[in-house]
Amino acid sequence: MRHYFDRAEYGKDEAALQAIGYMAVAKDETPDHVGVTLPASSNGVVGHLDRRIQRRVASIHVLYRRRPAPPSRVNDGGDESTPSSAQ
């Protein structure tokens, strides 16, 4: 599983991985920022004291797998190209 912050990074990495035999099998895109609102302790003070905190996170998540190898041709043993030597 690889995580990317932007499409440029993802594009370069995906091209390089495909060149060496990997393919994307799952991809998910999520918002690039997450946030939470933290209530402030009021201690008797009236007013809007909540704080909003946001963080940038990886927004593209891709699972790569190695491409399956093409089936190899197996010699059935019926056609031998080397003669056997008899002594």
Backbone as a printed PyTorch tensor [residue, N CA C, xyz], in Angstrom:
tensor([[[  0.8560,  -1.1680,   0.0000],
         [  0.0000,   0.0000,   0.0000],
         [  0.8980,   1.2260,   0.0000]],

        [[  0.6360,   2.1330,  -0.9440],
         [  1.4010,   3.3810,  -1.0350],
         [  0.4420,   4.5470,  -0.8250]],

        [[  0.9430,   5.6200,  -0.2230],
         [  0.1270,   6.7900,   0.0800],
         [  0.7740,   8.0070,  -0.5700]],

        [[ -0.0510,   8.8470,  -1.2190],
         [  0.4590,  10.0100,  -1.9340],
         [ -0.2730,  11.2690,  -1.4960]],

        [[  0.4600,  12.3840,  -1.4820],
         [ -0.1150,  13.6680,  -1.1190],
         [ -0.6740,  14.4150,  -2.3270]],

        [[ -0.1290,  14.1820,  -3.5130],
         [ -0.6510,  14.8830,  -4.6910],
         [ -0.5690,  14.0000,  -5.9330]],

        [[ -1.2710,  14.4210,  -6.9800],
         [ -1.3610,  13.6310,  -8.2110],
         [ -0.0290,  13.5410,  -8.9570]],

        [[  0.8030,  14.5640,  -8.8760],
         [  2.1030,  14.5310,  -9.5640],
         [  2.9820,  13.4230,  -8.9880]],

        [[  3.0280,  13.3470,  -7.6730],
         [  3.8090,  12.3050,  -6.9940],
         [  3.2650,  10.9190,  -7.3640]],

        [[  1.9480,  10.7940,  -7.3500],
         [  1.3040,   9.5280,  -7.6960],
         [  1.5950,   9.1370,  -9.1460]],

        [[  1.5070,  10.0910, -10.0720],
         [  1.7440,   9.8050, -11.4870],
         [  3.1530,   9.3110, -11.7630]],

        [[  4.1460,   9.9600, -11.1570],
         [  5.5420,   9.5370, -11.3520],
         [  5.7770,   8.1480, -10.7940]],

        [[  5.2890,   7.9140,  -9.6000],
         [  5.5120,   6.6310,  -8.9410],
         [  4.7800,   5.5020,  -9.6630]],

        [[  3.5480,   5.7700, -10.1100],
         [  2.7870,   4.7300, -10.8000],
         [  3.4770,   4.3330, -12.1080]],

        [[  3.9870,   5.3070, -12.8550],
         [  4.6820,   5.0010, -14.1060],
         [  5.9310,   4.1590, -13.8450]],

        [[  6.6790,   4.5140, -12.8070],
         [  7.8950,   3.7610, -12.4780],
         [  7.5550,   2.3390, -12.0370]],

        [[  6.5060,   2.1760, -11.2370],
         [  6.1360,   0.8440, -10.7690],
         [  5.5930,  -0.0210, -11.9000]],

        [[  4.8390,   0.5670, -12.8180],
         [  4.3420,  -0.1970, -13.9600],
         [  5.4890,  -0.6500, -14.8550]],

        [[  6.5180,   0.1680, -14.9590],
         [  7.6720,  -0.1810, -15.7920],
         [  8.4160,  -1.3980, -15.2580]],

        [[  8.3480,  -1.6400, -13.9490],
         [  9.0610,  -2.7970, -13.3910],
         [  8.1180,  -3.9520, -13.0680]],

        [[  6.8730,  -3.8870, -13.5810],
         [  6.0020,  -5.0500, -13.4920],
         [  4.9230,  -5.0310, -12.4270]],

        [[  4.5980,  -3.8720, -11.8860],
         [  3.5240,  -3.7890, -10.8960],
         [  2.2850,  -3.1580, -11.5170]],

        [[  1.1230,  -3.4780, -10.9670],
         [ -0.1210,  -2.8600, -11.4170],
         [ -0.9590,  -2.4930, -10.2000]],

        [[ -1.7440,  -1.4400, -10.3510],
         [ -2.6190,  -0.9980,  -9.2640],
         [ -3.8360,  -1.9110,  -9.2160]],

        [[ -4.1320,  -2.4550,  -8.0480],
         [ -5.3030,  -3.3200,  -7.9000],
         [ -6.4020,  -2.6480,  -7.0880]],

        [[ -6.0770,  -1.6000,  -6.3380],
         [ -7.0850,  -0.8630,  -5.5820],
         [ -6.6060,   0.5760,  -5.4070]],

        [[ -7.5350,   1.5140,  -5.5430],
         [ -7.1930,   2.9280,  -5.3990],
         [ -8.3330,   3.6330,  -4.6810]],

        [[ -7.9850,   4.4870,  -3.7310],
         [ -8.9820,   5.2350,  -2.9870],
         [ -8.4890,   6.6650,  -2.8310]],

        [[ -9.3660,   7.6270,  -3.0770],
         [ -9.0190,   9.0300,  -2.8790],
         [ -9.8830,   9.5850,  -1.7520]],

        [[ -9.2400,  10.2660,  -0.8280],
         [ -9.9190,  10.8350,   0.3290],
         [ -9.6140,  12.3320,   0.3830]],

        [[-10.3270,  13.0780,   1.2090],
         [-10.0200,  14.5110,   1.3480],
         [ -8.5650,  14.7090,   1.7920]],

        [[ -7.9390,  15.7920,   1.2890],
         [ -6.5260,  15.9990,   1.6130],
         [ -6.2960,  16.7170,   2.9430]],

        [[ -7.3540,  17.1120,   3.6080],
         [ -7.2320,  17.7040,   4.9440],
         [ -8.2380,  17.0470,   5.8820]],

        [[ -7.8170,  16.8070,   7.1010],
         [ -8.7350,  16.3500,   8.1380],
         [ -8.7490,  17.4180,   9.2210]],

        [[ -9.8850,  17.5430,   9.8680],
         [ -9.9830,  18.5720,  10.8900],
         [-10.8010,  18.1140,  12.0650]],

        [[-10.5810,  18.7860,  13.1620],
         [-11.3270,  18.5040,  14.3790],
         [-11.5230,  19.8310,  15.1190]],

        [[-12.6610,  19.9560,  15.7730],
         [-12.9270,  21.1370,  16.5810],
         [-12.7330,  20.7670,  18.0430]],

        [[-11.8690,  21.5010,  18.6940],
         [-11.5900,  21.2640,  20.1100],
         [-12.2800,  22.3280,  20.9500]],

        [[-13.1290,  21.9110,  21.8650],
         [-13.7640,  22.9100,  22.7310],
         [-12.7550,  23.4210,  23.7570]],

        [[-12.7760,  24.7110,  23.9510],
         [-11.8920,  25.2970,  24.9580],
         [-12.5720,  25.2050,  26.3190]],

        [[-11.7830,  25.0990,  27.3470],
         [-12.3810,  25.1030,  28.6860],
         [-12.8160,  26.5400,  28.9770]],

        [[-14.0620,  26.7050,  29.3290],
         [-14.6260,  28.0630,  29.4280],
         [-14.2010,  28.7920,  30.7020]],

        [[-14.0970,  28.1010,  31.8010],
         [-13.7490,  28.7240,  33.0870],
         [-14.5800,  29.9690,  33.3610]],

        [[-15.8460,  29.9120,  32.9670],
         [-16.7300,  31.0380,  33.2470],
         [-16.7170,  32.1210,  32.1910]],

        [[-15.8630,  32.0190,  31.1820],
         [-15.7920,  33.0390,  30.1380],
         [-16.8420,  32.7180,  29.0910]],

        [[-17.5810,  33.7230,  28.6740],
         [-18.6150,  33.5310,  27.6800],
         [-18.0700,  33.9390,  26.3140]],

        [[-18.3830,  33.1500,  25.3010],
         [-17.9580,  33.4940,  23.9470],
         [-17.5620,  32.2560,  23.1800]],

        [[-17.2180,  32.4770,  21.9410],
         [-16.8540,  31.3620,  21.0600],
         [-15.3600,  31.0890,  21.2030]],

        [[-15.0150,  30.0300,  21.9180],
         [-13.6070,  29.7450,  22.1860],
         [-13.1330,  28.4280,  21.5670]],

        [[-14.0060,  27.7990,  20.7830],
         [-13.5990,  26.5280,  20.1730],
         [-12.4660,  26.7610,  19.1820]],

        [[-11.5890,  25.7810,  19.0780],
         [-10.4790,  25.8490,  18.1230],
         [-10.6760,  24.8030,  17.0520]],

        [[-10.4380,  25.1700,  15.8240],
         [-10.5040,  24.2360,  14.6960],
         [ -9.0730,  23.9380,  14.2680]],

        [[ -8.7160,  22.6480,  14.2800],
         [ -7.3750,  22.2270,  13.8890],
         [ -7.4870,  21.3850,  12.6210]],

        [[ -6.6770,  21.7120,  11.6150],
         [ -6.6600,  20.9430,  10.3700],
         [ -5.2470,  20.4840,  10.0770]],

        [[ -5.1370,  19.2950,   9.5110],
         [ -3.8530,  18.7240,   9.1160],
         [ -3.9600,  18.1790,   7.6990]],

        [[ -2.9170,  18.3830,   6.9250],
         [ -2.8790,  17.8100,   5.5800],
         [ -2.4350,  16.3620,   5.6950]],

        [[ -3.1210,  15.4990,   4.9800],
         [ -2.8100,  14.0800,   5.0270],
         [ -2.7210,  13.5310,   3.6130]],

        [[ -2.1570,  12.3600,   3.4890],
         [ -2.0950,  11.7020,   2.1770],
         [ -3.5270,  11.4460,   1.7070]],

        [[ -3.8020,  11.8030,   0.4500],
         [ -5.1800,  11.7000,  -0.0150],
         [ -5.3850,  10.6250,  -1.0760]],

        [[ -4.3070,  10.0620,  -1.5950],
         [ -4.4300,   9.0040,  -2.6000],
         [ -3.7650,   7.7540,  -2.0300]],

        [[ -4.5200,   6.6730,  -1.9710],
         [ -4.0330,   5.4250,  -1.3800],
         [ -4.1700,   4.3370,  -2.4410]],

        [[ -3.0500,   3.7020,  -2.7920],
         [ -3.0460,   2.7290,  -3.8870],
         [ -2.3740,   1.4440,  -3.4190]],

        [[ -3.0010,   0.3260,  -3.7630],
         [ -2.4340,  -0.9870,  -3.4820],
         [ -1.9030,  -1.5510,  -4.7920]],

        [[ -0.6260,  -1.8820,  -4.8180],
         [  0.0160,  -2.4420,  -6.0100],
         [  0.3000,  -3.9160,  -5.8010]],

        [[  0.2340,  -4.6630,  -6.8770],
         [  0.6240,  -6.0830,  -6.8720],
         [  1.4980,  -6.3360,  -8.0920]],

        [[  2.3460,  -7.3180,  -7.9700],
         [  3.2000,  -7.7220,  -9.0890],
         [  2.3200,  -8.3510, -10.1540]],

        [[  2.5430,  -7.9750, -11.4180],
         [  1.7880,  -8.5870, -12.5140],
         [  2.1100, -10.0640, -12.5840]],

        [[  1.1060, -10.9090, -12.8140],
         [  1.3950, -12.3390, -12.9370],
         [  2.2730, -12.5910, -14.1610]],

        [[  3.1920, -13.5160, -14.0240],
         [  4.0870, -13.8610, -15.1310],
         [  3.2820, -14.5670, -16.2170]],

        [[  3.6160, -14.3120, -17.4780],
         [  2.9030, -15.0180, -18.5470],
         [  3.1940, -16.5060, -18.4560]],

        [[  2.2420, -17.3380, -18.8580],
         [  2.4710, -18.7840, -18.7650],
         [  3.6550, -19.1850, -19.6370]],

        [[  4.5020, -20.0290, -19.0760],
         [  5.6850, -20.4660, -19.8280],
         [  5.3400, -21.7040, -20.6490]],

        [[  6.0170, -21.8410, -21.7780],
         [  5.8040, -23.0210, -22.6090],
         [  6.6330, -24.1620, -22.0460]],

        [[  5.9770, -25.2560, -21.7700],
         [  6.6430, -26.4090, -21.1680],
         [  6.8440, -27.4600, -22.2500]],

        [[  8.0650, -27.9760, -22.3290],
         [  8.3640, -29.0400, -23.2860],
         [  7.8190, -30.3520, -22.7330]],

        [[  7.0310, -31.0640, -23.5390],
         [  6.4010, -32.2880, -23.0430],
         [  7.3460, -33.4880, -23.0400]],

        [[  8.5630, -33.3000, -23.5300],
         [  9.5390, -34.3870, -23.4970],
         [  9.4770, -35.2910, -24.7170]],

        [[  8.5290, -35.1060, -25.6250],
         [  8.4080, -35.9610, -26.7960],
         [  9.4000, -35.6330, -27.8900]],

        [[  9.9050, -34.4130, -27.9240],
         [ 10.8300, -33.9890, -28.9740],
         [ 12.1630, -33.6350, -28.3470]],

        [[ 13.0750, -34.5710, -28.3480],
         [ 14.3900, -34.3310, -27.7640],
         [ 15.3350, -33.9750, -28.8730]],

        [[ 16.0480, -32.8840, -28.7160],
         [ 16.9430, -32.4450, -29.7730],
         [ 18.3760, -32.9750, -29.5930]],

        [[ 18.6850, -33.5840, -28.4570],
         [ 20.0240, -34.1300, -28.2520],
         [ 19.9580, -35.6410, -28.3040]],

        [[ 20.7500, -36.2490, -29.1820],
         [ 20.7240, -37.7190, -29.2680],
         [ 21.4050, -38.3450, -28.0620]],

        [[ 20.9550, -39.5070, -27.6640],
         [ 21.5860, -40.1930, -26.5510],
         [ 22.7670, -41.0090, -27.0830]],

        [[ 23.8250, -41.0630, -26.3150],
         [ 25.0070, -41.8270, -26.7680],
         [ 24.9860, -43.2000, -26.1410]],

        [[ 25.2110, -44.2180, -26.9770],
         [ 25.2200, -45.5880, -26.4930],
         [ 26.6550, -46.1010, -26.5100]],

        [[ 27.0450, -46.8200, -25.5260],
         [ 28.4020, -47.3840, -25.4680],
         [ 28.3820, -48.8480, -25.3880]]])
